[in-house]
Amino acid sequence: MEYRRDLLWPRWAVWANVIVAITGAGGVLAVFDKSGALSWNGVLGFWIPVSTFAAGMTMNMVLILRRDARVAARQGARVSDTVVDRIPAAAPAAVIS
């Protein structure tokens, strides 16, 4: 049990990630059916696992960005200093003559 005041992940997010993992593992069974709801293009075999995965990754992204903003505010830095500066600059485009 984590007793820190500022948790890395909220408890509800941990359970949401467990649900995403279980749903994704259930989607693996879609290879055994050729038609119907459990098939590779069915509701239970494809669309629900993909939808929960997308929702879970969006949730994780929002939580990580919020955590980064809290840490930056605590350290007195701007959020742009911590998030944007980590993104590597694109290489200059080659000049085609």
N, C-alpha and C positions, 0 to 999 in steps of 0.2 A: 504494500500500500504506500502510495506516495503522499507525504505529509507537507510538502512545500506549499507556501502560500500562493505562488505563481506557478501553476502547473504547466508543463510543456503541452500536454493535450488534455482537453476536458474529458471527463469520463464518458459523456455521451458520444464523443467523437471516436473513442476507442471501440465502443459497441457498434457504431455505424461502420467502422472499418472491418469488424468481424463479420457483419452482415454482408458487406460487399464481397469479402473473401468467400463466404459460404455460397453466395449467389453465383459468383464466378466459377466456383468448383462444380456447381450443378449444371452450368452451361456446357461443361466438357462432355456431359452425357448426350448432348445433341447429335453426336456423330453416329449414334446407334439407330436413330429413327430417320426415315426418308421423307415422311410427310406428317402433318399434324402439328400440334402445339409444341411438342418436344423436339421437332426437327431442327435442322441448322438454320432455317429461316422462320421458325415459329416463334410465338410469343414467349413461351417459357424457355425455349432453347437458345434464343438469340437476343430478343429485344429487352427482356427484363434484365439479364446479365449485363448487357451493354449500357442500358440506362442507369443501373445502379453503379456501374464502374465510373461512368461519366460524372454522376452526382458525387460519388466518393472522392474522385480526383479534384473536382471543383471545391468541395468542402475542405480538403487538405490544403489546397492552394490558398484559400481565404484564411484558414487558421494559421498557416505559416507566415503569410504577409502581416496578419495582425500581431503575431508574436514578434516579428522583426520590428514592427513599428513600436511596440511596447519596449523592447530592449533598446532601440535607438532613442526613445524619449527618456528612458532611465539614464542613459549614458550622455545625454545632452547633444546628441547628433541629430541631424535632419534625416528623415526617412530616405530621401533621395540619395544621401551619401552612402547609405548602407545597401540599398536595393539596386539602384541604377548603376552605381560604380562597379558592381560585381559583374555586370554584363560585359563581355569582351567586345571591343570595338571591331567593326567589320573591316576586313582587309580591303585596301583600296582596289578599285576595279582596274583591271588591266586595260591599257590603252591599245585599241586595235587600229593599226594604221594601214 
